[in-house]
Amino acid sequence: MSSTAAKTDSSHVDIAADRVAKIYAQAIIESAESAGCRPEVLRELAMLAREVLPQVPEAVAVFASPKVAAEEKDRIIDRIAGGTMTATTTNALHVLARHGRLGMLAAVVDAAERLADERDGRRQAVFTTAVPLDAAEQARIVAETEQALSAALKPRFSVDPAIIGGLVVRVGDTIYDQSVATGLARLGGRLQERNVHAIQNGEYSWHT
């Protein structure tokens, strides 16, 4: 089986911040596992980072500001948690606040989810296709990719009409083209044909 893999452009990645996020993520995961509440903690932190805080931009600004005392951030955390979150989640937020890292909560959550998946034997994978796939096609492409890479994957799908080849698979920091397996190459070809058909029928606008 031949494969082609390329590392993503590291110029777009803040390596230092990523390392810091991973350190806090590991501490949070280990604390949550010790308390037997890892799924709850991950769910609560993700909800806070992706659903709650985006609706309260002033809170985001306060959390990210080094001029705001940790004690004030602690008070905000207690108001937000309000007894609705686990003690482990609340403690994790307080630790981030005391170390001036609360502003990178979203990055910590991303790192914690990746670490949890790795511990469960899964690798996060992003499948980008030129056309939307139905559930059966998604299941087939995931199965073929898992077989090609000999790895269990946690998939997420996105659509980008600009992908001429029909399919790009990103696992961690590595991007794979369709040559990772004959099955993927065949599927990529089918997706490319669908994309051409869609363009010919005016279903997508093409921008260069």
C-alpha positions in Angstrom: 0.0 0.0 0.0 1.5 3.3 -1.0 0.9 6.5 1.0 1.5 10.2 0.6 1.5 12.4 3.7 2.5 16.0 4.3 2.8 18.0 7.4 0.7 21.0 7.7 2.3 24.4 7.6 3.6 25.0 11.1 3.8 28.7 10.5 0.1 28.9 11.2 0.5 27.1 14.6 1.5 28.7 17.8 3.7 25.9 19.0 4.4 27.3 22.4 0.7 27.9 23.1 -0.1 24.4 21.8 2.3 22.9 24.3 0.9 24.9 27.2 -2.6 23.8 26.2 -1.5 20.2 26.2 0.1 20.5 29.7 -3.1 21.8 31.2 -5.2 19.4 29.2 -3.3 16.4 30.6 -3.7 17.7 34.1 -7.5 18.1 33.6 -7.9 14.7 32.1 -5.9 13.0 34.8 -7.9 14.8 37.5 -11.2 13.9 35.9 -10.2 10.3 35.4 -9.2 10.1 39.1 -12.6 11.5 40.0 -14.4 9.2 37.6 -16.1 12.0 35.7 -14.0 12.5 32.5 -17.0 12.6 30.1 -18.9 15.1 32.3 -15.8 17.4 32.6 -15.1 17.4 28.9 -18.7 18.0 28.1 -19.0 20.9 30.5 -15.7 22.6 29.4 -16.7 22.2 25.8 -20.1 23.7 26.4 -18.5 26.6 28.2 -15.8 27.3 25.6 -18.0 26.8 22.5 -21.5 27.7 23.5 -21.6 29.9 26.7 -18.6 32.2 26.4 -19.2 33.1 22.7 -22.5 34.6 23.8 -20.8 36.7 26.5 -17.9 38.5 24.8 -17.2 40.7 27.8 -16.5 37.6 29.9 -14.1 36.3 27.2 -12.3 39.7 27.3 -12.0 39.5 31.1 -10.7 36.0 31.1 -8.1 36.9 28.5 -6.9 40.1 30.2 -3.8 39.9 32.4 -5.0 43.1 34.0 -7.9 41.5 35.7 -7.0 39.9 39.1 -7.4 36.1 39.4 -9.7 36.7 42.3 -12.2 38.5 40.1 -11.9 35.8 37.5 -12.6 33.2 40.3 -15.8 35.1 41.2 -17.0 35.1 37.6 -16.2 31.3 37.4 -18.3 30.7 40.5 -21.2 32.7 39.0 -21.0 30.8 35.7 -20.6 27.4 37.3 -23.4 28.2 39.8 -23.3 24.7 41.2 -24.3 23.3 37.8 -20.9 22.0 36.9 -18.9 19.2 38.6 -16.3 20.2 41.2 -13.6 18.9 38.9 -14.6 21.2 36.1 -14.9 24.2 38.4 -11.5 23.5 39.9 -10.0 23.2 36.5 -11.3 26.6 35.6 -9.9 28.1 38.8 -6.5 26.6 38.1 -6.5 28.1 34.6 -7.5 31.5 36.1 -4.8 31.4 38.8 -2.1 30.7 36.2 -3.4 33.3 33.7 -4.4 30.7 31.2 -8.2 31.1 31.2 -8.1 33.0 27.9 -6.9 29.8 26.2 -9.7 27.7 27.4 -10.8 26.7 23.9 -7.3 25.5 23.0 -7.2 23.5 26.3 -10.5 21.9 25.6 -9.4 20.9 22.1 -6.2 19.4 23.5 -8.1 17.6 26.2 -10.5 16.0 23.7 -7.6 14.9 21.6 -5.9 13.4 24.6 -9.0 11.6 25.7 -9.5 10.1 22.2 -5.9 8.9 22.2 -6.3 7.3 25.6 -9.4 5.5 24.2 -7.4 4.3 21.2 -9.0 6.7 18.8 -7.4 9.4 16.6 -9.3 12.5 15.6 -9.8 12.7 11.8 -11.2 15.5 9.6 -12.6 14.4 6.3 -13.0 17.2 3.8 -14.9 16.4 0.7 -15.9 18.4 -2.4 -19.5 17.4 -2.1 -21.7 16.5 0.9 -21.8 12.8 1.8 -24.8 10.9 3.1 -24.5 8.7 6.3 -23.7 5.6 4.3 -20.9 7.2 2.3 -19.5 8.7 5.5 -19.5 5.4 7.2 -17.8 3.7 4.2 -15.1 6.3 4.0 -14.3 6.1 7.7 -14.1 2.3 7.6 -11.8 2.4 4.5 -9.6 5.0 6.1 -9.4 3.1 9.4 -8.4 0.0 7.5 -5.8 1.9 5.5 -4.2 3.5 8.5 -4.8 0.6 10.9 -6.2 3.0 13.4 -9.6 3.7 15.1 -10.8 7.2 14.2 -13.1 9.8 15.6 -14.4 11.4 12.4 -15.6 14.9 11.6 -16.8 15.9 8.1 -16.6 19.2 6.3 -17.3 20.3 2.7 -15.0 22.4 0.5 -16.1 22.5 -3.3 -12.5 23.7 -4.2 -11.1 20.2 -3.6 -10.7 19.0 -7.1 -9.5 15.5 -6.0 -12.7 15.0 -4.1 -11.2 14.0 -0.7 -8.6 15.1 1.9 -8.2 13.3 5.2 -6.4 15.0 8.1 -5.4 12.9 11.1 -3.7 14.9 13.8 -1.1 17.1 12.0 -0.9 14.9 9.0 -2.8 15.3 5.7 -3.3 12.2 3.6 -4.3 12.2 -0.1 -6.3 9.4 -1.7 -3.3 7.2 -2.4 -3.2 6.0 1.3 -5.3 3.1 0.0 -6.8 1.8 -3.2 -10.3 2.0 -1.7 -9.8 5.7 -0.9 -8.5 6.4 -4.4 -11.6 4.8 -5.8 -13.8 6.8 -3.5 -11.9 10.0 -4.3 -12.5 9.3 -8.0 -16.3 8.9 -7.4 -16.4 12.1 -5.3 -14.4 14.0 -8.1 -17.0 12.8 -10.7 -19.8 14.1 -8.5 -18.1 17.4 -8.0 -17.6 17.9 -11.7 -21.2 17.0 -12.3 -22.3 19.5 -9.7 -20.2 22.3 -11.2 -21.5 21.6 -14.7 -25.1 21.9 -13.4 -24.4 25.1 -11.6 -24.8 23.8 -8.1 -21.5 25.4 -7.0 -20.1 28.8 -7.7 -16.4 28.5 -8.6 -13.9 31.1 -7.3 -10.2 31.4 -8.1 
